[in-house]
């Protein structure tokens, strides 16, 4: 399943962001190789050399506002073929997909097609009595009370089968009362995008979000990804687990236990373009973004909240919006400091090596260090 650990996020990020910026540039070291196909910030590069373990592979991106400061791969995307990871390697971004689903709902609200306060029954039709109070806002904030998941990510489940199972499932809490992280809820939102828009979930995202943002390498199947450009994933023993679409997929992408809550494919360069689009109001209005980044639901036991498809934390740097994603093999983290537009995204196709290293455990240390190095322009 696509994972998030909001408690560890809150505790670790609170601690790291309380530390003063420590990412200094080495004396006499040029800042960056500007204008290259893969921009390299030398300070970030030096940090990564010191930090990344032997054998890891992935891509690191950092931005200062609309400027792409660093976008470079490390290690191998495909070990058997000897393919190096690059800025343009395609990875599964896992639960980071949720922010795209949330943005699609906000876009539909901007278009006057729905409201986040709508009950799901206004779109899906009659629902069981215990779910009549569920609104789109509840789904967006993980407060609908739906279970985390309904089965294996790759189980061949159709949209209508997923909806039927979700509506018949037992609630884990009364709608609107508690934060319970739910992949199921975001699959229901993806189904709602389809029912309201009259087109497929991926097609709606491509038309209204990705294409206007210049994101040509993000999607399930609409971009014509070649196998060579998609990273192979590796387990903790270094055994290859194939590419995301080597697991059971439908003709138009992952099945519905995963669709809408995870499984989106993208590149580091496209994830920067998404950040750049969110800096302006062309794709989403200021009001829509403000709603997405508002701390709507506080996460139990943590000094953090959840907005619409984003985790939210107040820090010394102001409001930080964030999400990560993981499966049994890969891991990714994406964070944006709203006050100054600093963005960090990194992804690895092997999250850990048994008894040696675990990059997921270093997520918040890396996020803070990368942001500090990106922010330091001396």
Beta strands, then each sheet from edge to edge (+ up, - down):
strand 1: 32-33
strand 2: 40-41
strand 3: 58-64
strand 4: 67-74
strand 5: 76-78
strand 6: 83-84
strand 7: 90-92
strand 8: 249-250
strand 9: 253-254
strand 10: 265-267
strand 11: 297-298
strand 12: 305-306
strand 13: 311-315
strand 14: 318-326
strand 15: 331-337
strand 16: 342-348
strand 17: 352-353
strand 18: 357-358
sheet 1: 1+ 2-
sheet 2: 4+ 3- 16+ 15- 14+ 13- 12+ 11-
sheet 3: 5+ 6-
sheet 4: 7+ 10-
sheet 5: 8+ 9-
sheet 6: 17+ 18-
end
